[in-house]
Amino acid sequence: MTYVDDAGWTEQAELVVQIMMSSVHPDVESSVATAAFLPRNVRTNVAGFLSEMLVDGLSNEQRNAIFSWTQCWALASLDQ
């Protein structure tokens, strides 16, 4: 989330948002393979997020918070 906030309205930030959104909502699809287009440190963070999500799981509260944040970012990006 910090990367996206710092990156602004870039394609790379959009990829991160899509990956995060698809990870927490069953109706949103995104290929994790798109992470290959991200800088190495961001790929590492995305991999860490996915690993934590898949291994430890997320509470419904965490999923809702992540989805709300990604949805707000996506809607705001339409104005850019």
HELIX and SHEET records of a PDB file:
HELIX    1   1 THR A    2  ALA A    7  1                                   6    
HELIX    2   2 GLU A   11  VAL A   24  1                                  14    
HELIX    3   3 VAL A   32  PHE A   37  5                                   6    
HELIX    4   4 ARG A   40  VAL A   55  1                                  16    
HELIX    5   5 ASN A   60  SER A   77  1                                  18    
END                                                                             
